[in-house]
């Protein structure tokens, strides 16, 4: 049995169900069903929030920019589709599907697409400060523009 061969790595609670907080319920999500939040021209985000970490699916159209910025949270990203030029602490590099980048806290970084679009997955620990507010502000702008 696989459980016996795991060497204790996957050892967990004896029960299949545990009590959880109402603030953070276990759940399953479909990426396609998450709303996309346009935060700048050609850049959309689909965030998923946990208590101690968050992830964000980043969608960049051709010829778009996630401008240079820094934040106190650690970030690790993975390019899922396409490519972009990623700037990390002053170094620019074209990266594509399967490439990973690691952004330590407070290190300046940004991304630029050229002829191709890009989809990436960014993971933040702890959850990115102000991200929920940024998404709420982006939604308000979208609602105002749509009227």
C-alpha positions in Angstrom: 0.0 0.0 0.0 1.3 3.5 -0.9 0.6 4.8 2.6 3.1 2.3 4.1 5.8 3.4 1.6 5.4 7.1 2.2 7.8 7.1 5.1 5.5 9.2 7.2 5.7 12.2 4.9 1.9 12.1 4.2 1.0 11.2 7.8 -1.9 13.3 9.0 -4.9 13.3 11.3 -6.5 10.0 12.0 -9.9 11.4 10.9 -10.8 12.4 7.4 -12.6 15.6 8.6 -11.5 18.2 11.0 -13.1 21.4 12.5 -12.2 24.5 10.5 -12.7 28.2 10.9 -15.6 29.9 9.1 -13.0 32.5 7.9 -11.1 29.9 5.9 -13.2 27.0 4.6 -11.7 24.2 2.6 -13.0 24.4 -1.0 -12.5 23.5 -4.6 -12.3 26.3 -7.3 -12.3 26.3 -11.1 -9.9 28.9 -12.6 -12.2 29.5 -15.5 -15.0 30.5 -13.0 -12.9 33.1 -11.1 -13.5 36.7 -12.2 -10.7 38.5 -13.9 -9.7 41.8 -12.5 -8.1 44.2 -14.9 -5.5 46.2 -12.9 -3.8 48.0 -15.7 -3.9 48.1 -19.5 -3.7 44.5 -20.7 -3.0 43.0 -17.2 -5.6 41.0 -15.4 -5.5 39.0 -12.2 -7.5 36.1 -10.7 -6.5 36.0 -7.0 -7.1 33.1 -4.6 -6.7 34.0 -0.9 -5.7 31.7 1.9 -4.9 32.7 5.5 -1.1 32.5 5.3 -0.5 32.6 1.5 -2.2 33.6 -1.7 -1.8 32.9 -5.3 -2.7 35.0 -8.3 -3.2 33.9 -11.9 -1.7 36.7 -14.0 -2.9 37.3 -17.6 -0.9 39.7 -19.8 -1.9 40.6 -23.3 0.7 41.3 -25.9 2.5 44.7 -25.5 1.5 45.1 -21.8 3.4 45.9 -18.7 3.3 45.0 -15.0 5.3 48.0 -14.0 8.4 47.8 -11.7 7.4 47.5 -8.1 8.4 45.9 -4.8 6.5 44.6 -1.7 7.4 43.1 1.7 6.0 39.7 0.8 8.0 36.8 -0.7 6.8 35.9 -4.2 7.5 32.8 -6.4 6.1 32.7 -9.9 5.7 30.1 -12.7 5.0 30.9 -16.3 2.2 28.7 -17.5 1.8 29.9 -21.1 3.5 32.3 -23.4 6.4 34.4 -22.4 7.5 37.7 -21.0 10.5 39.7 -20.1 10.9 39.6 -16.4 12.9 42.2 -14.6 14.3 41.1 -11.2 16.5 43.4 -9.2 17.8 45.2 -12.3 18.3 42.1 -14.4 16.0 41.5 -17.4 15.4 38.0 -18.9 12.9 36.5 -21.3 11.2 33.6 -19.7 8.5 31.2 -20.9 6.4 28.2 -20.1 7.9 26.2 -17.2 10.3 28.9 -16.0 10.2 29.9 -12.3 11.2 33.2 -10.7 11.9 33.9 -7.0 11.4 37.4 -5.7 12.6 37.9 -2.1 10.9 40.6 0.0 11.4 44.2 -1.1 13.2 43.3 -4.4 12.1 45.4 -7.4 10.5 43.5 -10.2 8.2 43.8 -13.2 7.2 42.2 -16.4 6.8 43.2 -20.1 5.2 41.3 -22.9 6.0 41.8 -26.6 4.4 39.9 -29.5 3.1 37.1 -27.3 0.7 37.0 -24.4 1.6 35.4 -21.0 -0.2 33.6 -18.2 1.7 33.1 -15.0 0.9 31.9 -11.5 2.3 34.1 -8.7 2.4 32.8 -5.1 2.8 35.2 -2.1 3.6 34.5 1.5 2.1 36.0 3.5 -0.8 37.2 1.4 0.1 40.4 -0.4 -0.8 43.5 1.6 -3.4 45.7 -0.1 -4.2 43.1 -2.8 -7.8 42.8 -1.8 -8.1 46.6 -1.9 -6.4 46.8 -5.3 -8.8 44.2 -6.7 -11.9 46.1 -5.2 -10.7 49.4 -6.7 -10.2 47.7 -10.1 -13.7 46.3 -10.0 -15.1 49.8 -9.2 -13.3 51.3 -12.2 -14.6 48.4 -14.4 -18.1 49.1 -13.2 -17.8 52.8 -13.8 -16.4 52.3 -17.3 -19.2 49.9 -18.1 -22.0 52.4 -17.3 
